[in-house]
């Protein structure tokens, strides 16, 4: 895009151009002193040095000749962006390097001008023109290197994920039963207790980088599980799902929920139970997948951002058969399965009574009711069910748990009111 220059600014650029290598080296030192992670790899350090040199040379030439083209990024700058993407250096670090370099470049040019016998107005005009130019130059070059970075990161991540997914799938399928392979792909000892995790979001979400959002959520989950500095193994079976394994000896659903907070940004999580070795690796993953199935089966009103396998009880064994589960729940609960306030109140009372070990006092305290009210509701629930609660008591508890977790998915529509 066009920019306004001045005679003094062109003179400054022309005079500095013969010493471009010294100027570039000084900028290189300023940037790497602040961002040493850019040059940890010796080969990348050399590419970065050439990137600074080519960018400074292009900027000086544009100023010298008053060029107003679109400032194409030097090929070596695009190569440097691709290398950073491969090494996992954040894109924000790369952009910060450009901003630091821009500031140092402007300071050097203005210092050259100020050292000459010029008026304050000439210095001010040159400074304004230089600021406008530098912004346009860096803005355009940044767009190009960001595009190169993102494309390379996507390609690199897909390639790396495909290789890791193939290795993980072989372990899950039993095609590879080598504990050393599990340790190699996970980065932590196979003897450590670990939990399988499934993290997913809907494809309808407006977030373009769904996997990036899921990875961020997984990092917060690992922190909530208090795993410490140990690595987390994750693979993406599709563009809106992550499978993961987190070293963790135990999962407290309440504690994890409290630490994670209520804001999930449309992300949902299913967690298996801790297990060690190849058997634990596979079993905890299957448990997490079943917990995901249960979570997906729930109606929206009961959709929870976190579903832990240990909460499911016997439901985990039948989670994949939602239609059969609905029919079974309705056969067990009889007239208690209707999705209305009256039946919901009776189901809640029966659940509190049975889960308290048939204690009227405990159930009354939990529901903040008088124990006579609990006793009345229990008798009424047995009438509505059509048989005593003691008949198939375990089935009743499992069916009530299904209602608690899945809501209308396993309930019958509310009956119309009597005319």
LUMSELUM-370337 format. One line per 4 residues: number of its first residue (from 1); for each residue y, z, x negated of C-alpha. Coordinates in Angstrom, 3 decimals. Example, Ala and Ser with C-alpha at 12.3 -4.5 7.8 and 13.67 -1.06 7.14 Angstrom:
1	-4.500 7.800 -12.300 ~ -1.060 7.140 -13.670
//
This chain:
1	0.000 0.000 0.000 ~ 3.549 -0.732 -1.316 ~ 5.461 1.958 -3.178 ~ 8.994 2.276 -4.522
5	9.424 2.482 -8.302 ~ 12.388 2.845 -10.653 ~ 13.362 1.278 -13.942 ~ 12.992 4.617 -15.707
9	9.514 5.156 -14.249 ~ 8.400 1.695 -15.401 ~ 9.790 2.425 -18.884 ~ 7.925 5.731 -19.012
13	4.605 4.172 -18.003 ~ 5.065 1.309 -20.451 ~ 5.831 3.688 -23.296 ~ 2.882 5.999 -22.550
17	0.371 3.153 -22.099 ~ -0.323 2.648 -25.851 ~ -1.334 6.307 -26.064 ~ -3.469 6.156 -22.919
21	-6.554 7.583 -24.652 ~ -4.666 10.702 -25.766 ~ -3.235 11.171 -22.276 ~ -6.639 10.722 -20.674
25	-8.218 13.197 -23.074 ~ -5.560 15.804 -22.298 ~ -6.230 15.371 -18.553 ~ -9.951 15.592 -19.223
29	-9.497 18.958 -20.939 ~ -7.300 20.307 -18.145 ~ -9.779 19.320 -15.440 ~ -12.959 20.496 -17.197
33	-11.362 23.818 -18.116 ~ -11.019 24.493 -14.382 ~ -14.206 22.731 -13.245 ~ -16.796 23.044 -16.038
37	-19.621 22.213 -13.596 ~ -18.499 18.584 -13.699 ~ -19.652 18.152 -17.284 ~ -22.703 20.398 -17.611
41	-24.885 17.321 -18.080 ~ -23.937 15.525 -21.336 ~ -24.499 12.048 -19.870 ~ -22.366 12.852 -16.846
45	-19.691 14.291 -19.147 ~ -19.364 10.920 -20.876 ~ -19.146 9.089 -17.547 ~ -16.439 11.538 -16.476
49	-14.454 10.924 -19.676 ~ -14.534 7.187 -19.016 ~ -13.622 7.775 -15.360 ~ -10.467 9.653 -16.337
53	-9.580 7.019 -18.926 ~ -10.016 4.066 -16.563 ~ -8.102 5.759 -13.749 ~ -5.180 6.697 -16.022
57	-5.084 3.195 -17.490 ~ -5.103 1.623 -14.015 ~ -2.310 3.940 -12.856 ~ -0.114 3.230 -15.913
61	-0.578 -0.507 -15.594 ~ 0.295 -0.392 -11.901 ~ 3.474 1.551 -12.686 ~ 4.409 -0.702 -15.592
65	4.100 -3.909 -13.618 ~ 5.121 -2.548 -10.204 ~ 1.792 -3.572 -8.709 ~ 1.373 -2.870 -5.013
69	-2.272 -3.790 -4.457 ~ -4.917 -1.568 -2.921 ~ -5.849 0.178 -6.193 ~ -9.590 -0.523 -6.426
73	-11.494 2.401 -7.924 ~ -12.851 1.666 -11.425 ~ -16.620 0.978 -11.356 ~ -17.216 3.933 -13.667
77	-15.478 6.210 -11.134 ~ -17.938 5.093 -8.472 ~ -20.810 5.724 -10.876 ~ -19.478 9.216 -11.588
81	-19.321 9.968 -7.846 ~ -22.933 8.831 -7.435 ~ -24.079 11.057 -10.291 ~ -22.373 14.092 -8.786
85	-24.123 13.379 -5.476 ~ -27.501 13.250 -7.243 ~ -26.808 16.549 -9.005 ~ -25.739 18.296 -5.806
89	-22.180 18.970 -7.005 ~ -20.072 19.519 -3.844 ~ -17.799 16.675 -2.827 ~ -14.943 19.180 -2.662
93	-15.321 19.768 -6.400 ~ -14.956 16.050 -7.106 ~ -11.843 15.789 -4.934 ~ -10.335 18.852 -6.568
97	-10.789 17.162 -9.950 ~ -8.710 14.237 -8.724 ~ -5.970 16.563 -7.470 ~ -5.855 18.482 -10.767
101	-5.736 15.216 -12.674 ~ -2.956 13.899 -10.442 ~ -0.836 16.986 -11.051 ~ -1.337 16.864 -14.823
105	-0.565 13.118 -14.916 ~ 2.707 13.567 -13.014 ~ 3.755 16.446 -15.273 ~ 3.191 14.366 -18.413
109	5.192 11.389 -17.122 ~ 8.087 13.516 -15.887 ~ 8.126 15.442 -19.185 ~ 8.469 12.123 -21.055
113	11.392 11.092 -18.830 ~ 13.118 14.490 -19.022 ~ 12.994 14.359 -22.824 ~ 15.174 11.232 -22.800
117	18.948 11.023 -22.526 ~ 19.000 10.484 -18.766 ~ 20.882 11.960 -15.844 ~ 19.461 14.515 -13.448
121	19.631 11.928 -10.663 ~ 17.496 9.511 -12.692 ~ 14.897 12.208 -13.274 ~ 14.897 13.139 -9.588
125	14.558 9.514 -8.447 ~ 11.741 8.895 -10.909 ~ 9.968 12.090 -9.826 ~ 10.121 11.098 -6.158
129	8.893 7.582 -6.891 ~ 6.087 8.917 -9.099 ~ 4.997 11.408 -6.439 ~ 4.823 8.647 -3.839
133	2.863 6.393 -6.172 ~ 0.435 9.109 -7.305 ~ -0.306 10.097 -3.717 ~ -1.007 6.480 -2.731
137	-3.110 5.836 -5.817 ~ -5.248 8.988 -5.522 ~ -5.560 8.642 -1.754 ~ -6.957 5.123 -2.041
141	-9.226 5.836 -4.996 ~ -10.486 9.027 -3.331 ~ -11.516 7.103 -0.225 ~ -13.653 4.802 -2.351
145	-15.317 7.496 -4.462 ~ -16.011 9.619 -1.370 ~ -17.738 6.652 0.266 ~ -19.824 6.090 -2.883
149	-20.673 9.807 -3.045 ~ -21.774 10.041 0.593 ~ -23.893 6.905 0.445 ~ -25.627 8.075 -2.701
153	-26.141 11.574 -1.337 ~ -27.742 10.205 1.828 ~ -29.996 7.860 -0.160 ~ -30.898 10.552 -2.677
157	-31.572 13.190 -0.024 ~ -33.727 10.827 2.044 ~ -35.760 9.894 -1.019 ~ -36.145 13.487 -2.185
161	-36.958 14.687 1.334 ~ -39.559 11.948 1.839 ~ -41.395 12.956 -1.334 ~ -41.252 16.658 -0.503
165	-42.242 16.080 3.125 ~ -45.308 14.131 2.011 ~ -46.364 16.993 -0.271 ~ -45.749 19.608 2.426
169	-47.614 17.581 5.043 ~ -50.618 17.293 2.710 ~ -50.659 21.086 2.341 ~ -50.353 21.620 6.088
173	-53.068 19.090 6.911 ~ -55.485 20.525 4.365 ~ -55.522 17.326 2.322 ~ -54.278 19.463 -0.565
177	-55.519 23.045 -0.887 ~ -54.115 23.814 -4.293 ~ -52.094 27.031 -4.388 ~ -50.344 25.769 -7.519
181	-49.062 22.769 -5.548 ~ -47.637 25.144 -2.944 ~ -45.831 27.057 -5.675 ~ -44.594 23.836 -7.270
185	-43.121 22.474 -4.043 ~ -41.754 25.793 -2.758 ~ -40.382 27.293 -5.949 ~ -41.766 30.772 -5.208
189	-45.185 32.432 -5.786 ~ -47.796 31.604 -3.147 ~ -48.780 35.283 -3.031 ~ -45.396 36.237 -1.558
193	-45.306 36.871 2.205 ~ -43.355 34.038 3.844 ~ -42.301 33.064 7.336 ~ -42.438 29.564 8.715
197	-39.250 28.461 10.443 ~ -38.239 25.541 12.637 ~ -34.501 24.892 12.990 ~ -33.304 22.130 15.304
201	-30.425 20.846 17.385 ~ -30.068 18.249 20.125 ~ -29.399 14.646 19.172 ~ -26.634 14.636 21.762
205	-24.536 16.903 19.545 ~ -21.303 15.336 18.365 ~ -21.846 16.483 14.766 ~ -22.555 13.403 12.576
209	-24.148 15.412 9.746 ~ -26.772 17.266 11.781 ~ -28.966 18.057 8.789 ~ -25.978 19.516 6.964
213	-25.323 21.823 9.921 ~ -29.007 22.833 10.030 ~ -29.052 23.541 6.292 ~ -26.023 25.791 6.682
217	-27.717 27.605 9.570 ~ -30.890 28.020 7.492 ~ -28.868 29.577 4.673 ~ -27.394 32.108 7.118
221	-30.883 32.842 8.491 ~ -32.231 33.506 4.990 ~ -29.328 35.895 4.422 ~ -30.001 37.627 7.758
225	-33.651 38.060 6.739 ~ -32.371 39.699 3.547 ~ -34.536 37.548 1.274 ~ -32.356 38.053 -1.783
229	-31.965 35.273 -4.358 ~ -35.377 33.683 -3.791 ~ -35.473 29.959 -3.003 ~ -36.146 28.538 0.449
233	-38.421 25.538 0.981 ~ -37.149 23.110 3.605 ~ -38.011 19.565 4.667 ~ -36.665 17.349 7.449
237	-39.308 15.690 9.640 ~ -36.463 13.938 11.504 ~ -32.664 13.814 11.531 ~ -32.238 16.820 13.818
241	-35.015 19.183 12.659 ~ -35.810 21.258 9.590 ~ -39.130 22.884 8.749 ~ -38.684 25.762 6.347
245	-40.513 28.602 4.648 ~ -38.583 31.708 3.660 ~ -40.039 34.514 1.498 ~ -39.913 37.507 3.808
249	-42.265 40.483 4.381 ~ -41.175 41.242 7.956 ~ -38.971 39.923 10.768 ~ -36.978 42.197 13.064
253	-35.692 39.923 15.872 ~ -32.949 42.338 16.930 ~ -31.663 42.830 13.397 ~ -31.732 39.101 12.636
257	-29.880 38.287 15.849 ~ -27.227 40.909 15.086 ~ -26.713 39.604 11.559 ~ -26.641 35.968 12.602
261	-24.153 36.594 15.401 ~ -24.061 34.844 18.729 ~ -22.356 31.642 17.532 ~ -25.143 29.120 16.896
265	-23.203 25.817 17.229 ~ -25.999 24.296 19.298 ~ -28.615 25.163 16.659 ~ -31.849 26.837 17.731
269	-34.427 28.612 15.606 ~ -38.115 29.465 15.931 ~ -39.739 31.851 13.462 ~ -43.415 32.533 12.756
273	-44.940 35.758 11.470 ~ -45.157 36.606 7.750 ~ -48.205 35.384 5.857 ~ -49.153 34.767 2.237
277	-51.023 32.029 0.427 ~ -51.977 28.652 1.827 ~ -53.424 30.210 4.976 ~ -50.206 32.129 5.642
281	-48.137 29.027 4.849 ~ -50.029 27.024 7.467 ~ -50.424 29.723 10.115 ~ -46.792 30.832 10.096
285	-45.720 27.198 10.456 ~ -48.016 26.729 13.457 ~ -46.650 29.918 14.993 ~ -43.089 28.713 14.518
289	-43.972 25.361 16.118 ~ -45.521 27.132 19.110 ~ -42.456 29.356 19.401 ~ -40.354 26.197 19.391
293	-42.471 24.776 22.216 ~ -41.881 27.934 24.245 ~ -38.151 27.794 23.497 ~ -37.929 24.151 24.581
297	-39.816 24.911 27.783 ~ -37.327 27.535 28.926 ~ -34.739 26.604 31.515 ~ -31.131 26.478 30.239
301	-30.299 29.909 31.630 ~ -33.011 31.429 29.447 ~ -32.517 29.221 26.368 ~ -32.315 31.566 23.395
305	-30.917 30.535 19.993 ~ -33.696 32.535 18.292 ~ -37.365 32.691 19.283 ~ -39.665 34.825 17.132
309	-43.427 34.418 17.399 ~ -44.033 38.170 17.418 ~ -42.076 38.377 20.703 ~ -44.369 35.971 22.526
313	-47.569 38.004 22.718 ~ -50.396 36.037 24.346 ~ -47.892 33.374 25.412 ~ -48.045 31.957 21.904
317	-51.630 30.878 22.575 ~ -50.788 28.852 25.660 ~ -47.258 27.737 24.866 ~ -48.137 24.065 24.579
321	-49.554 23.888 28.122 ~ -46.437 24.493 30.196 ~ -47.736 22.951 33.411 ~ -50.946 24.952 33.240
325	-48.983 28.061 32.331 ~ -46.782 27.683 35.420 ~ -49.811 27.334 37.700 ~ -51.491 30.330 36.083
329	-48.369 32.543 36.369 ~ -48.014 31.707 40.036 ~ -51.669 32.442 40.708 ~ -51.418 35.822 38.968
333	-48.159 37.010 40.535 ~ -48.601 35.597 44.017 ~ -45.485 36.181 46.111 ~ -43.585 37.635 43.130
337	-43.001 34.210 41.567 ~ -40.047 33.064 43.666 ~ -36.829 32.378 41.806 ~ -34.561 34.628 43.852
341	-32.772 37.927 43.370 ~ -35.212 39.955 45.448 ~ -38.288 38.876 43.481 ~ -36.418 39.121 40.180
345	-35.605 42.749 40.942 ~ -39.235 43.547 41.753 ~ -40.489 41.735 38.629 ~ -38.052 43.706 36.476
349	-39.247 46.960 38.033 ~ -42.932 46.131 37.556 ~ -42.283 45.076 33.948 ~ -40.463 48.339 33.162
353	-43.243 50.344 34.847 ~ -46.160 48.623 33.121 ~ -44.510 48.420 29.694 ~ -43.737 52.140 29.823
357	-47.405 52.999 30.249 ~ -47.139 53.447 34.037 ~ -44.463 56.110 33.715 ~ -42.195 56.315 36.749
361	-39.735 58.545 34.895 ~ -39.440 56.216 31.875 ~ -39.032 53.148 34.073 ~ -36.413 54.948 36.174
365	-34.446 55.916 33.062 ~ -34.599 52.378 31.709 ~ -33.374 50.838 34.977 ~ -30.979 53.688 35.806
369	-32.697 54.332 39.120 ~ -34.338 57.284 40.826 ~ -38.091 57.472 40.293 ~ -38.614 57.359 44.055
373	-36.890 53.960 44.079 ~ -39.255 52.786 41.326 ~ -42.235 54.044 43.301 ~ -41.042 52.256 46.438
377	-40.501 48.973 44.586 ~ -43.944 49.158 42.953 ~ -45.600 49.556 46.376 ~ -43.493 46.689 47.714
381	-44.385 44.488 44.729 ~ -48.084 45.083 45.350 ~ -47.617 44.077 48.980 ~ -45.761 40.920 48.012
385	-48.282 40.079 45.305 ~ -51.108 40.538 47.767 ~ -53.224 42.885 45.638 ~ -52.784 46.000 43.465
389	-51.082 45.675 40.074 ~ -54.122 47.347 38.510 ~ -56.120 44.262 39.414 ~ -55.832 42.000 36.380
393	-53.211 44.281 34.834 ~ -53.180 42.462 31.471 ~ -52.727 39.129 33.226 ~ -49.830 40.594 35.215
397	-48.083 41.737 32.035 ~ -48.501 38.342 30.341 ~ -47.296 36.532 33.468 ~ -44.235 38.779 33.695
401	-43.519 38.129 30.014 ~ -43.633 34.394 30.764 ~ -41.097 34.888 33.556 ~ -38.899 36.972 31.277
405	-38.836 34.348 28.527 ~ -39.020 31.101 30.489 ~ -37.286 31.845 33.767 ~ -37.407 29.076 36.376
409	-39.712 26.975 34.197 ~ -42.660 29.016 35.464 ~ -41.201 30.205 38.798 ~ -41.334 28.704 42.263
413	-38.046 27.616 43.885 ~ -36.350 30.298 45.930 ~ -37.507 30.417 49.533 ~ -34.940 29.404 52.130
417	-33.533 32.384 54.057 ~ -35.129 33.179 57.390 ~ -33.220 31.638 60.342
//
